[in-house]
Amino acid sequence: MLLRLLPLLALSAFALPTLAQQTPRELSTAPATAPPDTSRAAAPAAPPVLAPAPTAPAPNPRQAPLPPANITRYSVGLKTGEVLRGYDVQVRKPVFGRTFLLVDGQQKLDFDAVRYFEDESGFYVRTTLPGRSKRESTLRRDRVGRISLYSITTQQYSSNPYGGYGGYGYGGYSPYGMGGYRTVRNEYFSKDNGPIEDLSVRNLQLATQDSPGAQQLLADARRYQTLTTLSYVGAGGLLLAGVLSSFGNSNNGTGVSVSPLVYAAIPLAIVPLVIGGKSQNNVKQAILLYNTGR
């Protein structure tokens, strides 16, 4: 019996490994996937090739530079009505001889034949000054409008050690401690390109009668000027009286003592410094108001 079973046992032992290999997989297990094939991956796209930017042609080294676009930036008006234009206008003052204009380094013009001219420093007119001789002067135009402002700067010799008025057009006291040469700036105005007039509050009031706002500003400026004059006169009187009183005390043998009148003159001397600025500001505001038509 045992001998019959031996062949069967040997056959089953031989068949077990084969049956184990044929066992079906479980349903919950995902099938094994093959690794991705990287040998067929697409190569990165090459950047686009840009066309080179066009370059300007190199200038010809023998080519002359272009002349400036504006070759007549200044004008010179003659009394004959002719207008000359040039790129360069200069005022020449020779040591010997008369002052003249030089246009573009070639053409000379006598000042007596010139009505107006321009140069790099501004616009100038040739005209006679009000109340003066018939000799013409050169005025610089500082502002353009219905009321145009002009000025002239001169050197004057002053021998008055106590100072005085003048040189400020529309008012102002200018004390000078010692005599000598001083620079004076006189100011003038012209209404609607009319004759030149002194820049004073009175003349401006006559020229701006059609503007109530300008009239009010100028009236205030005139009151400031009156207060300034009274303050300077009062300060000067008190200072003189104080000095005389101080010397009188020293002659009596009591020693030099400063009179209280000297200290009383100091506040009156400071008042014009404040009021004078207000007067000038009112004049400027009146001219601006008149030119803008408000």
Salt bridges, closest charged atoms under 4 A:
ASP37 OD2 - ARG40 NE 3.71
ASP110 OD1 - ARG98 NH2 3.92
ASP112 OD2 - ARG98 NH2 2.21
ASP112 OD1 - ARG126 NH2 3.96
GLU136 OE2 - LYS79 NZ 2.83
GLU136 OE1 - ARG126 NH2 3.88
ASP142 OD1 - ARG140 NH1 2.93
ASP142 OD2 - ARG185 NH2 3.10
GLU187 OE2 - ARG185 NH1 2.91
ASP192 OD2 - ARG146 NH2 3.12
ASP210 OD2 - ARG146 NH1 3.86
ASP220 OD1 - ARG223 NH2 2.02
